[in-house]
Amino acid sequence: MLEGGAHIAEVGGRSVGAILWRARDLATVEEGSVFRQIDRDVFPADGAFAEIFQLWVDPEHRRRGVGTALKRALEAAARARRLGMIYTHTEERNTHVLAFNAKLGYREVRRGPIWDEIVRVSLSKDLA
């Protein structure tokens, strides 16, 4: 059974960041899902991947490596579960988030609305 997880960053006993994710299987995602709009070749051959659905860093702790540490923790957990890719998305206007993801090896795989008219950029990182 596929599962997910959360990684929490703490400083002095205080939570300063979190990443929430779930393991997905391309074969079981809903027909209308954004994943069906992405080229099949982006996904690992077995279809198993991790989806980030929340990344948060306290504004006072941004640009200090917290987000990078959280993403690296997720990558390790995903590799341990033999998930071959990580997917995330952000609004097109979040250029700092796009640059952050690019620095960590994520690439754009889709651009457009998902559930409303806001343009979102879908990003993936191959873990193979």
C-alpha positions as CSV (number, residue, x, y, z in Angstrom):
1,M,0.0,0.0,0.0
2,L,1.3,3.4,-0.9
3,E,1.5,6.0,1.9
4,G,2.9,9.4,2.5
5,G,4.4,11.4,5.3
6,A,5.4,14.6,6.8
7,H,8.8,16.0,7.8
8,I,8.9,18.9,10.3
9,A,11.8,21.3,10.8
10,E,12.4,22.6,14.3
11,V,14.6,25.2,15.7
12,G,14.8,25.5,19.5
13,G,11.8,23.2,19.9
14,R,9.6,25.3,17.6
15,S,8.3,24.1,14.3
16,V,9.7,26.4,11.6
17,G,8.8,24.3,8.5
18,A,7.0,21.3,7.2
19,I,6.6,19.3,4.0
20,L,3.6,17.0,3.5
21,W,3.5,14.4,0.8
22,R,1.9,11.2,-0.4
23,A,3.0,8.3,-2.5
24,R,1.0,8.0,-5.7
25,D,0.6,5.4,-8.5
26,L,-0.1,6.7,-12.0
27,A,-2.3,3.7,-12.7
28,T,-4.7,4.7,-9.9
29,V,-5.0,8.5,-10.3
30,E,-8.4,9.8,-11.3
31,E,-9.2,10.3,-15.0
32,G,-9.5,14.1,-14.7
33,S,-6.4,14.4,-12.6
34,V,-3.6,16.9,-13.6
35,F,-1.3,13.8,-13.7
36,R,-3.2,12.6,-16.8
37,Q,-2.2,15.9,-18.5
38,I,1.5,15.3,-18.1
39,D,3.5,13.3,-20.7
40,R,3.7,9.7,-19.5
41,D,7.4,9.6,-20.1
42,V,7.9,12.0,-17.1
43,F,6.8,9.3,-14.7
44,P,8.9,6.2,-13.7
45,A,8.2,3.0,-15.6
46,D,6.3,1.5,-12.6
47,G,4.2,4.7,-12.2
48,A,5.1,5.2,-8.5
49,F,5.9,8.7,-7.4
50,A,5.8,11.1,-4.5
51,E,3.5,14.2,-4.6
52,I,4.3,17.2,-2.5
53,F,1.0,18.9,-1.5
54,Q,2.3,21.3,1.1
55,L,5.7,23.0,1.8
56,W,5.8,25.7,4.4
57,V,8.6,27.6,6.0
58,D,8.1,30.2,8.7
59,P,8.9,33.6,7.1
60,E,11.5,34.3,9.8
61,H,13.4,31.2,8.7
62,R,13.2,31.5,4.9
63,R,16.4,31.5,2.9
64,R,18.3,29.6,5.7
65,G,18.2,26.1,4.2
66,V,15.0,24.9,5.9
67,G,13.1,24.3,2.7
68,T,16.1,22.6,1.1
69,A,16.5,20.3,4.2
70,L,12.8,19.4,4.0
71,K,13.0,18.5,0.3
72,R,16.1,16.5,0.9
73,A,14.4,14.5,3.7
74,L,11.5,13.8,1.4
75,E,13.9,12.7,-1.4
76,A,15.5,10.2,1.0
77,A,12.1,8.9,2.1
78,A,10.9,8.6,-1.5
79,R,14.1,6.7,-2.5
80,A,13.7,4.4,0.5
81,R,10.2,3.6,-0.7
82,R,11.5,3.1,-4.3
83,L,9.5,6.1,-5.6
84,G,11.2,7.2,-8.8
85,M,10.0,10.7,-9.1
86,I,8.7,13.7,-7.1
87,Y,5.9,16.0,-8.3
88,T,5.0,19.4,-7.1
89,H,3.4,22.5,-8.4
90,T,3.2,26.2,-7.6
91,E,1.5,29.3,-9.0
92,E,3.2,30.8,-12.0
93,R,3.6,34.1,-10.2
94,N,5.8,32.4,-7.5
95,T,9.1,33.0,-9.3
96,H,11.1,32.6,-6.1
97,V,9.6,29.1,-5.6
98,L,10.3,28.2,-9.3
99,A,13.9,29.3,-8.9
100,F,14.2,27.3,-5.6
101,N,12.9,24.2,-7.2
102,A,15.2,24.6,-10.3
103,K,18.2,24.9,-8.0
104,L,17.2,21.5,-6.5
105,G,16.9,19.8,-9.9
106,Y,13.2,20.1,-10.5
107,R,12.0,20.8,-14.1
108,E,8.8,22.1,-15.5
109,V,6.6,19.5,-17.0
110,R,3.3,21.3,-17.4
111,R,1.9,24.9,-17.2
112,G,-1.7,25.9,-17.0
113,P,-4.8,25.9,-14.7
114,I,-5.5,22.9,-12.6
115,W,-8.8,23.4,-10.6
116,D,-9.4,27.1,-11.2
117,E,-8.2,29.8,-13.7
118,I,-4.9,30.4,-11.9
119,V,-1.9,29.3,-14.0
120,R,0.2,26.7,-12.1
121,V,3.6,25.3,-13.0
122,S,3.9,21.5,-12.5
123,L,7.4,20.4,-11.7
124,S,9.1,17.0,-11.3
125,K,12.4,15.6,-10.2
126,D,13.6,12.2,-11.3
127,L,15.1,10.2,-8.5
128,A,16.7,7.5,-10.6
